[in-house]
Amino acid sequence: MESQRNPPPAPTYPSMPAASQEPPEPSTAKTKKSKMRPGAAKNARNLCAHRWLKQVNTNGTTEEFRIYWDSLMSEQREDYRLEAERLEGEGKWTKPSDAVVCNGTLH
């Protein structure tokens, strides 16, 4: 009578919880639309962003504002730059909610 050979035992690995064996959820970081929040710097882009949020698109996203900003002509951006410098130099841009910042002219 021939003896049967048993296969060698399979290697053992530390057990992992079932959830970690499932594929990860797709990242929503790139698909999530975040509300536009202008930075603290007193510059042309932020001046435009404050006015855009107040006068054009109250719940606008960062991506929507980027598209808007990128669509401006260089003369419009220059107008924002000059106005931002003037407002800061005159001490009129002290906080983002200042009327002169939010309610000023859209260039």
N, CA, C and O atoms as CSV, one atom per row, in Angstrom:
chain,resi,resn,atom,element,x,y,z
A,1,MET,N,N,0.840,-1.165,0.000
A,1,MET,CA,C,0.000,0.000,0.000
A,1,MET,C,C,0.883,1.225,0.000
A,1,MET,O,O,1.737,1.403,0.868
A,2,GLU,N,N,0.653,2.078,-1.010
A,2,GLU,CA,C,1.456,3.288,-1.112
A,2,GLU,C,C,0.876,4.363,-0.225
A,2,GLU,O,O,-0.340,4.509,-0.100
A,3,SER,N,N,1.757,5.099,0.376
A,3,SER,CA,C,1.266,6.199,1.223
A,3,SER,C,C,1.085,7.445,0.374
A,3,SER,O,O,1.898,7.740,-0.502
A,4,GLN,N,N,0.038,8.152,0.636
A,4,GLN,CA,C,-0.227,9.381,-0.096
A,4,GLN,C,C,0.534,10.518,0.542
A,4,GLN,O,O,0.634,10.643,1.762
A,5,ARG,N,N,1.061,11.333,-0.334
A,5,ARG,CA,C,1.766,12.510,0.183
A,5,ARG,C,C,0.793,13.652,0.342
A,5,ARG,O,O,-0.031,13.916,-0.533
A,6,ASN,N,N,0.896,14.303,1.431
A,6,ASN,CA,C,0.088,15.496,1.665
A,6,ASN,C,C,0.865,16.708,1.176
A,6,ASN,O,O,2.079,16.779,1.368
A,7,PRO,N,N,0.185,17.663,0.546
A,7,PRO,CA,C,0.890,18.867,0.111
A,7,PRO,C,C,1.391,19.633,1.324
A,7,PRO,O,O,0.819,19.535,2.410
A,8,PRO,N,N,2.459,20.394,1.136
A,8,PRO,CA,C,2.961,21.167,2.279
A,8,PRO,C,C,1.912,22.178,2.710
A,8,PRO,O,O,1.095,22.607,1.895
A,9,PRO,N,N,1.921,22.560,3.964
A,9,PRO,CA,C,0.915,23.516,4.448
A,9,PRO,C,C,1.114,24.875,3.772
A,9,PRO,O,O,2.238,25.291,3.491
A,10,ALA,N,N,0.014,25.539,3.524
A,10,ALA,CA,C,0.059,26.871,2.916
A,10,ALA,C,C,0.656,27.851,3.921
A,10,ALA,O,O,0.439,27.720,5.125
A,11,PRO,N,N,1.410,28.835,3.424
A,11,PRO,CA,C,1.972,29.809,4.366
A,11,PRO,C,C,0.856,30.580,5.047
A,11,PRO,O,O,-0.205,30.818,4.471
A,12,THR,N,N,1.116,30.954,6.255
A,12,THR,CA,C,0.112,31.711,7.015
A,12,THR,C,C,0.515,33.178,7.061
A,12,THR,O,O,1.692,33.518,7.183
A,13,TYR,N,N,-0.466,34.015,6.963
A,13,TYR,CA,C,-0.266,35.463,7.034
A,13,TYR,C,C,-1.118,35.990,8.171
A,13,TYR,O,O,-2.125,35.385,8.538
A,14,PRO,N,N,-0.706,37.129,8.729
A,14,PRO,CA,C,-1.547,37.685,9.802
A,14,PRO,C,C,-2.947,37.959,9.254
A,14,PRO,O,O,-3.109,38.424,8.126
A,15,SER,N,N,-3.926,37.668,10.054
A,15,SER,CA,C,-5.293,37.886,9.583
A,15,SER,C,C,-5.602,39.381,9.565
A,15,SER,O,O,-5.164,40.141,10.429
A,16,MET,N,N,-6.363,39.770,8.564
A,16,MET,CA,C,-6.755,41.165,8.413
A,16,MET,C,C,-8.263,41.229,8.520
A,16,MET,O,O,-8.957,40.309,8.089
A,17,PRO,N,N,-8.771,42.290,9.082
A,17,PRO,CA,C,-10.224,42.422,9.149
A,17,PRO,C,C,-10.798,42.437,7.733
A,17,PRO,O,O,-10.129,42.871,6.794
A,18,ALA,N,N,-11.998,41.978,7.584
A,18,ALA,CA,C,-12.628,41.863,6.269
A,18,ALA,C,C,-12.694,43.203,5.549
A,18,ALA,O,O,-12.532,43.245,4.329
A,19,ALA,N,N,-12.923,44.279,6.253
A,19,ALA,CA,C,-13.067,45.586,5.612
A,19,ALA,C,C,-11.792,46.001,4.889
A,19,ALA,O,O,-11.857,46.653,3.846
A,20,SER,N,N,-10.629,45.631,5.432
A,20,SER,CA,C,-9.389,46.056,4.802
A,20,SER,C,C,-9.096,45.258,3.539
A,20,SER,O,O,-8.222,45.635,2.759
A,21,GLN,N,N,-9.814,44.167,3.331
A,21,GLN,CA,C,-9.590,43.373,2.139
A,21,GLN,C,C,-10.423,43.874,0.963
A,21,GLN,O,O,-10.210,43.461,-0.177
A,22,GLU,N,N,-11.369,44.764,1.245
A,22,GLU,CA,C,-12.182,45.332,0.181
A,22,GLU,C,C,-11.407,46.462,-0.479
A,22,GLU,O,O,-10.560,47.088,0.158
A,23,PRO,N,N,-11.689,46.728,-1.741
A,23,PRO,CA,C,-10.996,47.847,-2.384
A,23,PRO,C,C,-11.365,49.161,-1.705
A,23,PRO,O,O,-12.492,49.318,-1.236
A,24,PRO,N,N,-10.438,50.095,-1.649
A,24,PRO,CA,C,-10.742,51.354,-0.985
A,24,PRO,C,C,-11.815,52.130,-1.738
A,24,PRO,O,O,-11.983,51.986,-2.949
A,25,GLU,N,N,-12.528,52.948,-0.993
A,25,GLU,CA,C,-13.543,53.808,-1.595
A,25,GLU,C,C,-12.850,54.807,-2.511
A,25,GLU,O,O,-11.736,55.238,-2.215
A,26,PRO,N,N,-13.478,55.177,-3.602
A,26,PRO,CA,C,-12.853,56.179,-4.472
A,26,PRO,C,C,-12.715,57.501,-3.732
A,26,PRO,O,O,-13.592,57.891,-2.962
A,27,SER,N,N,-11.635,58.165,-3.968
A,27,SER,CA,C,-11.383,59.436,-3.308
A,27,SER,C,C,-12.356,60.480,-3.820
A,27,SER,O,O,-12.610,60.579,-5.021
A,28,THR,N,N,-12.898,61.258,-2.891
A,28,THR,CA,C,-13.802,62.334,-3.289
A,28,THR,C,C,-13.083,63.668,-3.286
A,28,THR,O,O,-13.695,64.705,-3.541
A,29,ALA,N,N,-11.790,63.651,-3.000
A,29,ALA,CA,C,-11.047,64.902,-2.916
A,29,ALA,C,C,-11.086,65.681,-4.221
A,29,ALA,O,O,-11.210,66.906,-4.194
A,30,LYS,N,N,-10.984,65.017,-5.347
A,30,LYS,CA,C,-10.974,65.717,-6.622
A,30,LYS,C,C,-12.377,65.982,-7.141
A,30,LYS,O,O,-12.569,66.882,-7.958
A,31,THR,N,N,-13.361,65.216,-6.682
A,31,THR,CA,C,-14.713,65.411,-7.175
A,31,THR,C,C,-15.525,66.315,-6.261
A,31,THR,O,O,-16.541,66.866,-6.683
A,32,LYS,N,N,-15.098,66.475,-5.032
A,32,LYS,CA,C,-15.814,67.318,-4.090
A,32,LYS,C,C,-15.589,68.781,-4.461
A,32,LYS,O,O,-14.460,69.203,-4.714
A,33,LYS,N,N,-16.649,69.527,-4.490
A,33,LYS,CA,C,-16.549,70.937,-4.834
A,33,LYS,C,C,-16.509,71.740,-3.545
A,33,LYS,O,O,-17.470,71.755,-2.775
A,34,SER,N,N,-15.386,72.407,-3.321
A,34,SER,CA,C,-15.246,73.175,-2.091
A,34,SER,C,C,-15.610,74.633,-2.341
A,34,SER,O,O,-15.319,75.199,-3.395
A,35,LYS,N,N,-16.252,75.217,-1.346
A,35,LYS,CA,C,-16.668,76.616,-1.420
A,35,LYS,C,C,-15.432,77.502,-1.511
A,35,LYS,O,O,-14.428,77.264,-0.841
A,36,MET,N,N,-15.524,78.511,-2.339
A,36,MET,CA,C,-14.407,79.443,-2.501
A,36,MET,C,C,-14.219,80.227,-1.208
A,36,MET,O,O,-15.165,80.799,-0.666
A,37,ARG,N,N,-12.986,80.240,-0.727
A,37,ARG,CA,C,-12.626,80.999,0.475
A,37,ARG,C,C,-11.372,81.796,0.150
A,37,ARG,O,O,-10.274,81.239,0.131
A,38,PRO,N,N,-11.519,83.097,-0.107
A,38,PRO,CA,C,-10.341,83.908,-0.428
A,38,PRO,C,C,-9.332,83.879,0.712
A,38,PRO,O,O,-9.704,83.793,1.882
A,39,GLY,N,N,-8.070,83.951,0.365
A,39,GLY,CA,C,-7.011,83.963,1.368
A,39,GLY,C,C,-6.930,85.302,2.085
A,39,GLY,O,O,-7.687,86.228,1.792
A,40,ALA,N,N,-6.005,85.389,3.025
A,40,ALA,CA,C,-5.851,86.604,3.822
A,40,ALA,C,C,-5.032,87.680,3.111
A,40,ALA,O,O,-5.100,88.853,3.477
A,41,ALA,N,N,-4.272,87.293,2.114
A,41,ALA,CA,C,-3.433,88.263,1.402
A,41,ALA,C,C,-4.304,89.315,0.727
A,41,ALA,O,O,-5.372,89.012,0.194
A,42,LYS,N,N,-3.833,90.539,0.761
A,42,LYS,CA,C,-4.563,91.649,0.143
A,42,LYS,C,C,-3.990,91.850,-1.254
A,42,LYS,O,O,-3.084,92.655,-1.468
A,43,ASN,N,N,-4.548,91.091,-2.199
A,43,ASN,CA,C,-4.044,91.149,-3.570
A,43,ASN,C,C,-5.209,91.163,-4.558
A,43,ASN,O,O,-6.372,91.077,-4.163
A,44,ALA,N,N,-4.883,91.272,-5.842
A,44,ALA,CA,C,-5.895,91.393,-6.887
A,44,ALA,C,C,-6.854,90.204,-6.904
A,44,ALA,O,O,-8.070,90.379,-6.974
A,45,ARG,N,N,-6.306,89.017,-6.841
A,45,ARG,CA,C,-7.145,87.818,-6.930
A,45,ARG,C,C,-8.119,87.737,-5.758
A,45,ARG,O,O,-9.293,87.419,-5.953
A,46,ASN,N,N,-7.655,88.016,-4.560
A,46,ASN,CA,C,-8.538,87.945,-3.398
A,46,ASN,C,C,-9.572,89.065,-3.402
A,46,ASN,O,O,-10.711,88.852,-2.986
A,47,LEU,N,N,-9.195,90.254,-3.866
A,47,LEU,CA,C,-10.159,91.345,-3.977
A,47,LEU,C,C,-11.275,90.927,-4.940
A,47,LEU,O,O,-12.459,91.089,-4.643
A,48,CYS,N,N,-10.888,90.397,-6.075
A,48,CYS,CA,C,-11.859,89.919,-7.052
A,48,CYS,C,C,-12.727,88.813,-6.448
A,48,CYS,O,O,-13.942,88.802,-6.643
A,49,ALA,N,N,-12.115,87.898,-5.726
A,49,ALA,CA,C,-12.857,86.775,-5.137
A,49,ALA,C,C,-13.898,87.261,-4.133
A,49,ALA,O,O,-15.026,86.769,-4.124
A,50,HIS,N,N,-13.529,88.225,-3.288
A,50,HIS,CA,C,-14.491,88.758,-2.314
A,50,HIS,C,C,-15.688,89.368,-3.028
A,50,HIS,O,O,-16.828,89.142,-2.624
A,51,ARG,N,N,-15.449,90.125,-4.066
A,51,ARG,CA,C,-16.540,90.771,-4.809
A,51,ARG,C,C,-17.366,89.744,-5.580
A,51,ARG,O,O,-18.592,89.842,-5.632
A,52,TRP,N,N,-16.702,88.774,-6.168
A,52,TRP,CA,C,-17.398,87.731,-6.912
A,52,TRP,C,C,-18.338,86.964,-5.984
A,52,TRP,O,O,-19.482,86.688,-6.344
A,53,LEU,N,N,-17.850,86.619,-4.781
A,53,LEU,CA,C,-18.685,85.894,-3.823
A,53,LEU,C,C,-19.852,86.745,-3.334
A,53,LEU,O,O,-20.951,86.224,-3.143
A,54,LYS,N,N,-19.639,88.024,-3.130
A,54,LYS,CA,C,-20.686,88.908,-2.611
A,54,LYS,C,C,-21.703,89.284,-3.691
A,54,LYS,O,O,-22.901,89.343,-3.416
A,55,GLN,N,N,-21.238,89.537,-4.912
A,55,GLN,CA,C,-22.107,90.114,-5.927
A,55,GLN,C,C,-22.550,89.158,-7.037
A,55,GLN,O,O,-23.560,89.405,-7.695
A,56,VAL,N,N,-21.810,88.077,-7.249
A,56,VAL,CA,C,-22.097,87.213,-8.394
A,56,VAL,C,C,-22.543,85.822,-7.980
A,56,VAL,O,O,-23.587,85.352,-8.434
A,57,ASN,N,N,-21.783,85.157,-7.133
A,57,ASN,CA,C,-22.033,83.751,-6.836
A,57,ASN,C,C,-21.753,83.471,-5.368
A,57,ASN,O,O,-20.663,83.024,-5.011
A,58,THR,N,N,-22.730,83.732,-4.529
A,58,THR,CA,C,-22.570,83.627,-3.077
A,58,THR,C,C,-22.041,82.279,-2.619
A,58,THR,O,O,-21.247,82.213,-1.681
A,59,ASN,N,N,-22.463,81.222,-3.257
A,59,ASN,CA,C,-22.023,79.873,-2.868
A,59,ASN,C,C,-21.058,79.288,-3.884
A,59,ASN,O,O,-20.990,78.070,-4.050
A,60,GLY,N,N,-20.316,80.145,-4.563
A,60,GLY,CA,C,-19.402,79.691,-5.601
A,60,GLY,C,C,-18.297,78.798,-5.079
A,60,GLY,O,O,-17.857,78.925,-3.936
A,61,THR,N,N,-17.859,77.895,-5.934
A,61,THR,CA,C,-16.784,76.977,-5.565
A,61,THR,C,C,-15.436,77.536,-6.015
A,61,THR,O,O,-15.370,78.472,-6.812
A,62,THR,N,N,-14.388,76.958,-5.500
A,62,THR,CA,C,-13.041,77.353,-5.880
A,62,THR,C,C,-12.833,77.165,-7.378
A,62,THR,O,O,-12.232,78.014,-8.036
A,63,GLU,N,N,-13.328,76.059,-7.915
A,63,GLU,CA,C,-13.181,75.790,-9.344
A,63,GLU,C,C,-13.952,76.802,-10.185
A,63,GLU,O,O,-13.452,77.254,-11.215
A,64,GLU,N,N,-15.152,77.162,-9.765
A,64,GLU,CA,C,-15.935,78.155,-10.501
A,64,GLU,C,C,-15.227,79.511,-10.513
A,64,GLU,O,O,-15.199,80.201,-11.532
A,65,PHE,N,N,-14.655,79.879,-9.360
A,65,PHE,CA,C,-13.938,81.152,-9.321
A,65,PHE,C,C,-12.679,81.091,-10.181
A,65,PHE,O,O,-12.348,82.066,-10.855
A,66,ARG,N,N,-11.975,79.964,-10.168
A,66,ARG,CA,C,-10.777,79.834,-10.995
A,66,ARG,C,C,-11.119,80.069,-12.466
A,66,ARG,O,O,-10.395,80.764,-13.179
A,67,ILE,N,N,-12.230,79.482,-12.910
A,67,ILE,CA,C,-12.663,79.661,-14.292
A,67,ILE,C,C,-12.970,81.138,-14.552
A,67,ILE,O,O,-12.591,81.683,-15.589
A,68,TYR,N,N,-13.656,81.780,-13.606
A,68,TYR,CA,C,-13.985,83.202,-13.749
A,68,TYR,C,C,-12.705,84.042,-13.815
A,68,TYR,O,O,-12.544,84.872,-14.710
A,69,TRP,N,N,-11.808,83.821,-12.869
A,69,TRP,CA,C,-10.558,84.592,-12.798
A,69,TRP,C,C,-9.736,84.398,-14.077
A,69,TRP,O,O,-9.210,85.362,-14.633
A,70,ASP,N,N,-9.630,83.159,-14.535
A,70,ASP,CA,C,-8.867,82.865,-15.745
A,70,ASP,C,C,-9.476,83.501,-16.990
A,70,ASP,O,O,-8.780,83.718,-17.982
A,71,SER,N,N,-10.780,83.802,-16.941
A,71,SER,CA,C,-11.447,84.395,-18.103
A,71,SER,C,C,-11.268,85.912,-18.179
A,71,SER,O,O,-11.580,86.521,-19.202
A,72,LEU,N,N,-10.768,86.525,-17.102
A,72,LEU,CA,C,-10.585,87.982,-17.102
A,72,LEU,C,C,-9.450,88.383,-18.034
A,72,LEU,O,O,-8.457,87.669,-18.174
A,73,MET,N,N,-9.617,89.529,-18.661
A,73,MET,CA,C,-8.571,90.096,-19.518
A,73,MET,C,C,-7.452,90.621,-18.622
A,73,MET,O,O,-7.681,90.903,-17.446
A,74,SER,N,N,-6.259,90.751,-19.164
A,74,SER,CA,C,-5.123,91.236,-18.372
A,74,SER,C,C,-5.393,92.646,-17.832
A,74,SER,O,O,-4.932,92.984,-16.742
A,75,GLU,N,N,-6.137,93.475,-18.584
A,75,GLU,CA,C,-6.466,94.826,-18.115
A,75,GLU,C,C,-7.362,94.772,-16.875
A,75,GLU,O,O,-7.221,95.586,-15.963
A,76,GLN,N,N,-8.280,93.810,-16.849
A,76,GLN,CA,C,-9.163,93.671,-15.689
A,76,GLN,C,C,-8.360,93.244,-14.464
A,76,GLN,O,O,-8.566,93.767,-13.369
A,77,ARG,N,N,-7.458,92.308,-14.649
A,77,ARG,CA,C,-6.613,91.864,-13.528
A,77,ARG,C,C,-5.744,93.011,-13.022
A,77,ARG,O,O,-5.536,93.165,-11.818
A,78,GLU,N,N,-5.242,93.808,-13.952
A,78,GLU,CA,C,-4.420,94.960,-13.569
A,78,GLU,C,C,-5.257,95.959,-12.772
A,78,GLU,O,O,-4.761,96.538,-11.805
A,79,ASP,N,N,-6.508,96.171,-13.157
A,79,ASP,CA,C,-7.395,97.068,-12.406
A,79,ASP,C,C,-7.564,96.566,-10.973
A,79,ASP,O,O,-7.514,97.356,-10.030
A,80,TYR,N,N,-7.762,95.273,-10.807
A,80,TYR,CA,C,-7.875,94.696,-9.461
A,80,TYR,C,C,-6.570,94.879,-8.687
A,80,TYR,O,O,-6.591,95.203,-7.499
A,81,ARG,N,N,-5.446,94.674,-9.353
A,81,ARG,CA,C,-4.150,94.819,-8.677
A,81,ARG,C,C,-3.957,96.245,-8.177
A,81,ARG,O,O,-3.566,96.461,-7.030
A,82,LEU,N,N,-4.231,97.209,-9.036
A,82,LEU,CA,C,-4.073,98.613,-8.643
A,82,LEU,C,C,-5.031,98.994,-7.520
A,82,LEU,O,O,-4.660,99.706,-6.587
A,83,GLU,N,N,-6.256,98.516,-7.621
A,83,GLU,CA,C,-7.228,98.842,-6.576
A,83,GLU,C,C,-6.868,98.185,-5.247
A,83,GLU,O,O,-7.017,98.802,-4.192
A,84,ALA,N,N,-6.400,96.953,-5.289
A,84,ALA,CA,C,-5.994,96.273,-4.045
A,84,ALA,C,C,-4.853,97.028,-3.376
A,84,ALA,O,O,-4.855,97.213,-2.159
A,85,GLU,N,N,-3.877,97.466,-4.173
A,85,GLU,CA,C,-2.761,98.241,-3.614
A,85,GLU,C,C,-3.242,99.562,-3.021
A,85,GLU,O,O,-2.794,99.971,-1.950
A,86,ARG,N,N,-4.155,100.224,-3.725
A,86,ARG,CA,C,-4.678,101.502,-3.239
A,86,ARG,C,C,-5.453,101.312,-1.937
A,86,ARG,O,O,-5.240,102.054,-0.978
A,87,LEU,N,N,-6.343,100.330,-1.895
A,87,LEU,CA,C,-7.145,100.086,-0.689
A,87,LEU,C,C,-6.270,99.762,0.514
A,87,LEU,O,O,-6.507,100.247,1.620
A,88,GLU,N,N,-5.260,98.939,0.283
A,88,GLU,CA,C,-4.364,98.593,1.395
A,88,GLU,C,C,-3.545,99.814,1.809
A,88,GLU,O,O,-3.385,100.080,3.000
A,89,GLY,N,N,-3.027,100.553,0.833
A,89,GLY,CA,C,-2.219,101.736,1.131
A,89,GLY,C,C,-2.988,102.805,1.890
A,89,GLY,O,O,-2.428,103.497,2.740
A,90,GLU,N,N,-4.272,102.938,1.580
A,90,GLU,CA,C,-5.109,103.933,2.258
A,90,GLU,C,C,-5.692,103.407,3.561
A,90,GLU,O,O,-6.393,104.133,4.266
A,91,GLY,N,N,-5.416,102.179,3.879
A,91,GLY,CA,C,-5.913,101.586,5.121
A,91,GLY,C,C,-7.397,101.274,5.094
A,91,GLY,O,O,-8.022,101.143,6.146
A,92,LYS,N,N,-7.971,101.152,3.900
A,92,LYS,CA,C,-9.409,100.887,3.780
A,92,LYS,C,C,-9.731,99.396,3.734
A,92,LYS,O,O,-10.884,99.005,3.919
A,93,TRP,N,N,-8.719,98.564,3.489
A,93,TRP,CA,C,-8.937,97.115,3.447
A,93,TRP,C,C,-8.399,96.551,4.751
A,93,TRP,O,O,-7.268,96.071,4.820
A,94,THR,N,N,-9.231,96.617,5.783
A,94,THR,CA,C,-8.804,96.118,7.087
A,94,THR,C,C,-9.318,94.708,7.357
A,94,THR,O,O,-8.674,93.928,8.058
A,95,LYS,N,N,-10.478,94.388,6.798
A,95,LYS,CA,C,-11.020,93.032,6.933
A,95,LYS,C,C,-11.832,92.703,5.679
A,95,LYS,O,O,-12.306,93.609,4.994
A,96,PRO,N,N,-11.992,91.415,5.376
A,96,PRO,CA,C,-12.676,91.017,4.136
A,96,PRO,C,C,-14.112,91.510,4.027
A,96,PRO,O,O,-14.622,91.683,2.920
A,97,SER,N,N,-14.769,91.738,5.154
A,97,SER,CA,C,-16.167,92.154,5.104
A,97,SER,C,C,-16.337,93.661,4.920
A,97,SER,O,O,-17.467,94.145,4.865
A,98,ASP,N,N,-15.232,94.414,4.823
A,98,ASP,CA,C,-15.342,95.855,4.595
A,98,ASP,C,C,-16.160,96.096,3.330
A,98,ASP,O,O,-15.951,95.430,2.316
A,99,ALA,N,N,-17.080,97.037,3.389
A,99,ALA,CA,C,-17.956,97.325,2.244
A,99,ALA,C,C,-17.150,97.683,1.006
A,99,ALA,O,O,-17.510,97.283,-0.101
A,100,VAL,N,N,-16.066,98.430,1.175
A,100,VAL,CA,C,-15.261,98.837,0.025
A,100,VAL,C,C,-14.627,97.631,-0.669
A,100,VAL,O,O,-14.341,97.680,-1.866
A,101,VAL,N,N,-14.412,96.563,0.072
A,101,VAL,CA,C,-13.836,95.338,-0.502
A,101,VAL,C,C,-14.918,94.541,-1.212
A,101,VAL,O,O,-14.760,94.177,-2.377
A,102,CYS,N,N,-16.019,94.267,-0.517
A,102,CYS,CA,C,-17.065,93.383,-1.057
A,102,CYS,C,C,-17.982,94.057,-2.074
A,102,CYS,O,O,-18.415,93.425,-3.037
A,103,ASN,N,N,-18.274,95.321,-1.863
A,103,ASN,CA,C,-19.289,95.971,-2.694
A,103,ASN,C,C,-18.717,96.854,-3.779
A,103,ASN,O,O,-19.462,97.578,-4.439
A,104,GLY,N,N,-17.430,96.812,-3.976
A,104,GLY,CA,C,-16.806,97.648,-4.985
A,104,GLY,C,C,-17.118,97.182,-6.400
A,104,GLY,O,O,-17.904,96.257,-6.610
A,105,THR,N,N,-16.497,97.829,-7.348
A,105,THR,CA,C,-16.724,97.556,-8.759
A,105,THR,C,C,-16.144,96.216,-9.198
A,105,THR,O,O,-15.016,95.859,-8.858
A,106,LEU,N,N,-16.945,95.496,-9.956
A,106,LEU,CA,C,-16.432,94.300,-10.625
A,106,LEU,C,C,-15.794,94.774,-11.917
A,106,LEU,O,O,-16.453,95.421,-12.731
A,107,HIS,N,N,-14.544,94.469,-12.113
A,107,HIS,CA,C,-13.821,94.939,-13.311
A,107,HIS,C,C,-13.995,93.961,-14.445
A,107,HIS,O,O,-13.465,94.179,-15.534
